[in-house]
Structures are given as C-alpha cells and as structure tokens.
Amino acid sequence: MVGGNKITAVASTWISNPLTYVPLFALNFHLGSWLLRLPAMSLPTSLPTSSDYLKEWMAMGMDVVSALMLGSFIVGIMVSILGYYSALNIAHRLQKARARKAKERM
C-alpha cells in the first residue's frame, strides 16, 4: 500500500466524487446567483430562432460562470475557516493528551 493519511483520503473522496458534484455545484451556483441578485435561470425548452441566439447564450454563460465562481469562492472560504479551526482544536487536544501521557510516564 501507498503510505498516506487515511482520514484525508476518506474526507477528500467523500466530498469530491461524482455523486456530490451536482449538489455542490448547485449550492455554489444558487449562493452566487443570490449574492449577485441574478434572476432565476432555466434552460430553454425549444431552440430560439433569434439572430441574437449566440449573444443570449454567451450572456447567460457569463452569468452562470460568475455565479458559480462567486458561490464556490464563498463556500470555499467558509469551509476552509471551519476546517482550520477544527484542525487547530484537534491538534491542541492531541498535544494535551501527549503531554498528559508523558507526565504520567515520569
């Protein structure tokens, strides 16, 4: 086996896998849309015959990309702050436990 951190492997697989992509992207997109105050978007049910077809899709594309990027950025910042303080708390607990064990040995 390859030596590695099993907890990190499980966490990253749990968060980033094909079953969670759609809900994560949807959450990020809706958060970004809400923050940017974009109108609700839906896909067209028929092909438009307008000569502005490409412009309409490009405009919608920039809104989608902007909303997704902003939402992903905000969610990423929040999750990283939560993860940092959680890891810091765990590290402090481990240090205290190791110090207690070392003190008991003496």
C-alpha positions as CSV (number, residue, x, y, z in Angstrom):
1,M,0.0,0.0,0.0
2,V,1.0,3.6,-0.5
3,G,1.6,5.4,2.7
4,G,-0.7,8.3,3.2
5,N,-3.2,9.9,5.6
6,K,-6.3,7.7,5.5
7,I,-8.5,10.4,7.1
8,T,-7.6,12.9,4.4
9,A,-8.2,10.3,1.7
10,V,-11.6,9.4,3.0
11,A,-12.6,13.1,3.5
12,S,-11.5,14.1,0.0
13,T,-13.2,11.2,-1.6
14,W,-16.4,11.8,0.4
15,I,-16.5,15.5,-0.6
16,S,-15.2,15.3,-4.2
17,N,-16.8,12.4,-6.0
18,P,-19.3,12.2,-9.0
19,L,-22.3,11.8,-6.6
20,T,-21.6,15.1,-4.8
21,Y,-20.6,17.3,-7.8
22,V,-24.1,18.2,-8.8
23,P,-25.3,19.2,-5.3
24,L,-22.1,21.1,-4.6
25,F,-22.3,23.0,-7.9
26,A,-26.0,23.7,-7.4
27,L,-25.3,25.1,-3.9
28,N,-22.5,27.2,-5.1
29,F,-24.4,28.4,-8.1
30,H,-27.5,29.3,-6.1
31,L,-25.5,31.1,-3.5
32,G,-23.6,33.1,-6.2
33,S,-26.8,33.9,-8.0
34,W,-28.4,35.1,-4.8
35,L,-25.4,37.3,-4.0
36,L,-25.2,38.7,-7.5
37,R,-29.0,39.2,-7.5
38,L,-29.4,37.3,-10.8
39,P,-32.8,36.4,-11.9
40,A,-33.7,32.7,-11.8
41,M,-32.4,30.9,-14.9
42,S,-33.9,28.0,-16.7
43,L,-32.9,26.2,-19.9
44,P,-34.9,26.9,-23.0
45,T,-37.4,24.3,-24.0
46,S,-37.1,25.0,-27.7
47,L,-34.3,26.3,-29.9
48,P,-34.6,30.0,-30.4
49,T,-34.8,31.3,-34.0
50,S,-33.5,34.8,-33.0
51,S,-30.4,36.1,-34.6
52,D,-29.1,37.0,-31.1
53,Y,-29.0,33.3,-30.2
54,L,-25.3,33.3,-29.6
55,K,-25.3,36.5,-27.7
56,E,-28.1,35.2,-25.4
57,W,-26.2,32.1,-24.6
58,M,-22.9,33.9,-24.1
59,A,-24.7,36.4,-21.8
60,M,-26.3,33.6,-19.8
61,G,-22.9,31.8,-19.8
62,M,-21.1,34.7,-18.1
63,D,-23.9,34.9,-15.5
64,V,-23.6,31.2,-14.8
65,V,-19.8,31.3,-14.6
66,S,-19.9,34.4,-12.4
67,A,-22.5,32.9,-10.1
68,L,-20.7,29.6,-9.8
69,M,-17.3,31.2,-9.2
70,L,-18.5,33.6,-6.6
71,G,-20.5,30.9,-4.8
72,S,-17.6,28.5,-4.9
73,F,-15.3,31.1,-3.5
74,I,-17.6,32.0,-0.6
75,V,-18.3,28.3,0.2
76,G,-14.6,27.5,-0.1
77,I,-13.6,30.3,2.3
78,M,-16.3,29.3,4.8
79,V,-15.3,25.6,4.7
80,S,-11.6,26.4,4.9
81,I,-12.1,28.6,8.0
82,L,-14.2,25.9,9.6
83,G,-11.6,23.3,8.7
84,Y,-8.7,25.4,10.0
85,Y,-10.3,25.9,13.4
86,S,-11.4,22.3,13.6
87,A,-7.9,21.1,12.8
88,L,-6.4,23.6,15.3
89,N,-8.7,22.3,18.0
90,I,-7.8,18.6,17.3
91,A,-4.1,19.5,17.3
92,H,-4.4,21.2,20.7
93,R,-6.3,18.2,22.1
94,L,-3.6,15.8,20.8
95,Q,-0.8,17.9,22.3
96,K,-2.5,18.0,25.7
97,A,-3.1,14.2,25.5
98,R,0.5,13.5,24.6
99,A,1.7,15.9,27.4
100,R,-0.5,14.1,29.9
101,K,0.8,10.7,28.8
102,A,4.4,11.9,29.0
103,K,3.8,13.3,32.5
104,E,2.2,10.0,33.6
105,R,5.3,8.1,32.5
106,M,7.6,10.1,34.7
